[in-house]
Amino acid sequence: MSSSPGLLITTLVSIRGLIGISAIATPGLLAQTFLFPTSPSHYLMTRLFGSRDLTIAGLLWTARTPEERRRALMIGAITDGIDAVSSAVCVATGATELLPAALAGGGAAVLCAMGVWGMRQISTGPGSGSGENAPLAGGK
């Protein structure tokens, strides 16, 4: 099972990296992809969102110990959980239409679940016996 967390972390880093770069480089295109209205006045918030995802991707990719990996996954999962709840609140209050919020919030919920699953695969100490201390990213 130790190869699964490696694939999981690579997948999370790739998704966050691609979304982060897209949000910074092409905020209007990313907004259109998620069916949000596009306006240059919204580009700053989209770029801030992108820098956050790039930061989390970098934190996860450079984590070398099981504890660092757990912590990076936890930060991502908490962030994604907040995003999913925020999407639901925006729909409930009428601030956002259902489909864009479902795309963004649903994606956040999936990433949150992936992060939680990854945390469960990593041992924080010796003696768990299931191989979770194996390297998770980049063979390091």
C-alpha positions, 0 to 999 in steps of 0.5 A: 500500500505504500505506493498509493500514498506516493501516487496520491501525493503526486496527484494532489501536488499536480492538481494544486500546481496546475490550478495555482498556475492557471489562477495566476497566469490566466485568472479569466480562463480559470473562472470560465472553466468553473463557470464563474463570471469573469471580470478584471476586478475579480482577477486579484482574488483568483490570483490570491487563490492561485498563490495559496494552492501553489504554496500548499503544493510546494509544502506537500512536495518538499515534505520529507518526513512522515510528520511533515507529509501529514502536516502538509496534507492536514493543511490542504485538507483544512483549506479544502474543507473550508472552501467546500463549506464556503461554497455551500454558504454562498449558495445558501445565501444567494451569493453564488449560483449552484453550478459554479459553487458545486464545481468549486465546492465539489472539487474542494470536497474531493481534495479534502477527502484525498488529503484525509485519506493520505493522512490516514496512510501515514504513520506518525510513529514506529510500530504501525506495521503497515508500511506507511513510513515509505517515501511518498513523493519523488522517491525521497 
